[in-house]
Amino acid sequence: MIYLAPIQGFTDYIYRKVYAGIFSSVDAYFIPYVTVQNEQIVRKYEREILPGNNLYGRAVPQILVRDAQETELLGSILKNYGYAEVNLNLGCPYPMVTNRGRGSALLQNPESLKPILDTFFEQFKLKLSVKLRAGLNDPSEIEQVISVLNDYPLSEIIVHARVAKQLYKGTVNEMAFQIALERSEHPVVYNGDIFSVDDFQRRSEQFSAVSDWMLGRGVLMNVFLPAEIKGWRFTDAEKRFTLQHFHAGIVEAYLQAADNPGNALNKLKQFWIYFSLHFDDHARIFKKIKKSKSITDVQREAMLAFRDATLKQTC
Ligand SMILES: Cc1cc2nc3c(=O)[nH]c(=O)nc-3n(C[C@H](O)[C@H](O)[C@H](O)COP(=O)(O)O)c2cc1C
């Protein structure tokens, strides 16, 4: 199976809905995290988990918590919304998050995971999976974390085997992933740096025990990647047509959802950070998009790109 990774600010509910309406190659969509402030869910994340915004397939909400109390609050909101499964974020690397004891901060002290997991399984009859990094500072942290996770009936663990202090630099720690694979009593999903069919083939040969894969940035920069991994091939004309269709869907949905056209324009510019990478000449195209003063400007630049620009060869 192929899962779409949660990418805050990019794989929002609009992206997921429009994507799923066009492509059928992603088997589950992980929703970027929701979190708590002043004993309430942070309002800006609320739209992401509304059931009506997630009717496109298997959507898995993700919680970013530091203790049992926050777990109880978010778990009960998600249960009331009717979700059958939840994902726990043990990977977010940013100091704003880790300094508050959430995300990958919990990896350094696996004991702190116990009240969170105990609370979840005592209070809710929902499936729980975990998404984790190899450690906060050191990849050897993963061993103890896995041993705690093995004591709970998790549905799966998704491992992005960088340590948090790397952020997205350097490479995935293959040894740490191998350790997770060997020690985990739960199914292990691979995540990290699959940007092409070749990357996927290399990883699937290396980790032949893995059957489920989570892809993030690779999908943002090549929306065809999950289908290509599953063996589909597209002509240049099919790609141009589909990209155009996808873009039109995104524009329409952002316009509908935004409070004003300025916000929709900003969201669209953000979308183009990765979307421009479908083209060889992406730097020039993105510069034009960035300079756009209106949605109409973006639509014009997009039309020119779909018509004239060379698409990146993907496989
Ligand atoms: C801008 C950005 C936002 C992200 N937001 C989340 C998030 O909300 N929850 C999460 O678990 N991971 C988040 N991630 C990490 C991704 O889910 C994924 O683990 C990471 O990008 C590595 O996979 P990839 O190489 O396939 O992109 C984020 C990554 C980026 C770059």
The ligand as a MOL file (V3000), in Angstrom:
LIG
                    3D

  0  0  0     0  0            999 V3000
M  V30 BEGIN CTAB
M  V30 COUNTS 31 33 0 0 0
M  V30 BEGIN ATOM
M  V30 1 C 6.6750 21.1570 5.4960 0
M  V30 2 C 6.5460 19.7990 6.1540 0
M  V30 3 C 5.4900 19.5740 7.0300 0
M  V30 4 C 5.3370 18.3200 7.6610 0
M  V30 5 N 4.2770 18.1060 8.5060 0
M  V30 6 C 4.1640 16.8960 9.1300 0
M  V30 7 C 3.0620 16.5940 10.0020 0
M  V30 8 O 2.1240 17.3850 10.2080 0
M  V30 9 N 3.0510 15.3820 10.6150 0
M  V30 10 C 4.0370 14.4370 10.3950 0
M  V30 11 O 3.9870 13.3540 10.9560 0
M  V30 12 N 5.0480 14.6850 9.5500 0
M  V30 13 C 5.1270 15.8690 8.9190 0
M  V30 14 N 6.1470 16.0680 8.0310 0
M  V30 15 C 7.0660 14.9500 7.7230 0
M  V30 16 C 6.5360 14.1060 6.5410 0
M  V30 17 O 5.3090 13.4810 6.8650 0
M  V30 18 C 7.5420 13.0210 6.1380 0
M  V30 19 O 7.7960 12.2120 7.2550 0
M  V30 20 C 8.8560 13.6030 5.6390 0
M  V30 21 O 8.6310 14.6300 4.6880 0
M  V30 22 C 9.7430 12.5110 5.0140 0
M  V30 23 O 9.0480 11.8660 3.9650 0
M  V30 24 P 9.2910 12.2770 2.4040 0
M  V30 25 O 10.7770 12.2300 2.1940 0
M  V30 26 O 8.5430 11.2110 1.6410 0
M  V30 27 O 8.7450 13.6520 2.2240 0
M  V30 28 C 6.2880 17.2940 7.3950 0
M  V30 29 C 7.3260 17.5320 6.4840 0
M  V30 30 C 7.4560 18.7470 5.8520 0
M  V30 31 C 8.5820 18.9530 4.8640 0
M  V30 END ATOM
M  V30 BEGIN BOND
M  V30 1 1 1 2
M  V30 2 1 2 3
M  V30 3 2 2 30
M  V30 4 2 3 4
M  V30 5 1 4 5
M  V30 6 1 4 28
M  V30 7 2 5 6
M  V30 8 1 6 7
M  V30 9 1 6 13
M  V30 10 2 7 8
M  V30 11 1 7 9
M  V30 12 1 9 10
M  V30 13 2 10 11
M  V30 14 1 10 12
M  V30 15 2 12 13
M  V30 16 1 13 14
M  V30 17 1 14 15
M  V30 18 1 14 28
M  V30 19 1 15 16
M  V30 20 1 16 17
M  V30 21 1 16 18
M  V30 22 1 18 19
M  V30 23 1 18 20
M  V30 24 1 20 21
M  V30 25 1 20 22
M  V30 26 1 22 23
M  V30 27 1 23 24
M  V30 28 2 24 25
M  V30 29 1 24 26
M  V30 30 1 24 27
M  V30 31 2 28 29
M  V30 32 1 29 30
M  V30 33 1 30 31
M  V30 END BOND
M  V30 END CTAB
M  END
